[in-house]
Amino acid sequence: MNESEIRDRIDAFSPLPHRGPVRIVQDTTEFMAVGAGDVIELEGMYYYVRGEETEGRFGLDGEPKFWVKRVVDLADGSHKIAKLVFYETFLMQLGALQIKCFRSPRKEQRILNKVRGDHRFMQGVTAADVKGNPVRLIERIYGKSFYQVINDLDMSHEEYFTQTFPAVFSNIVGCIEAIRDLHGMGEIHGDIRNDHIFVERGTAAYRWIDFDYAYEWAEQPFGADLFGLGNILLFVVGKGFHTIERLGRYLPAGKSLGDVFDSGDFSLFFNNRLINLKKIFPYISDGLNAVLMHFSREAEVFYESAEEILDDLRECGF
C-alpha cells in the first residue's frame, strides 16, 4: 500500500482522521520510539498504532508497557496487540533458591504456533520486521483478568466457598490441565499469575495469556510454573490472599499471631501469605488444604508435575 491507501484505511477504521504525514516503521528495535499514529509494517502487512497496553496489578493504576502496542490491522480493521521485542533478566527468589528469569520472544512465538486453535490459550501469529525482530500479533481477549473477577466478588468467604467456589474451581482445574498439556509439549508458561488468566466476556472461558517469560532451573524444569499454580490455588481457595498484616481479624480473644500461626503455615514463595487456610476457614476440607500445604514452608515433598496436582485435586470432590 502507498501512503494514500494507508491513510484511507486508517480513516476507514479509526473514529478520528489521521492528521499529518503517516510515519511507516519497518524497524521496531527501538520500541520506545514507536508511538500512537505510527504504522508498523511487517511482511507486507500494516498495523496502525493506537497507543500502549497498560498493566495494573494489585489494585494499582495501570503502567504503560512501552513494548506492547495497541494496533489496528489495516487489512480488516481488527484490533490486535503487537508485542515488540524487549529483553530483560531478573532473579526470582524461591526459598533459598535464586532462579534466573528472562524474556524470550522466540519462546512465545514457538508456543503461539503450538497452541494455535486451542482457545484455552491466547491466540496470535508472529511476523518479522526488516531487522528480523519477531513481533507477536495477538488477538484481543475482551473480558477481565481472573484476579479482577475474584476481587470484584462482594460476598463473605463462606458464601463464596459454598455458592461460587465449585464453579470457579472447576474452571481453574481446566487451567491447570492446559498447563499440563503445555508441559507435555516440552514448553513452560514461565509467568503463571492470577492476572495471566483472562475470563472472556460472553463465553466465560478461562484463557492463559503472556508466554514470553522463561527461566533456568535444571533440577526442576517445570518447578516455577508449579509454584505459580500453587499461588493461583491459594488465591482461589482463599478468595484472595491472606497476609500476616490481615490475620489479626481472625484471632480469638486474647490470642496473638504467634499463638495461632507458625512459620510453616506460610508460603515458601511469598513469605507473608498464609497457606494453611484451614486455620481461618475451618470448613475447607482436609484434602484441599493438604494440596495447598505442598507449597508451604513446612512442606517436605513438593509436586513434580501438574498431573500430580490434578490427581490430588480430583480427590477433593468439587
Summary of the structure (lengths in Angstrom):
residues: 318
radius of gyration: 22.2
end to end distance: 55.6
largest distance: 76.8
contacts: 940
relative contact order: 0.10
helix: 35%
strand: 25%
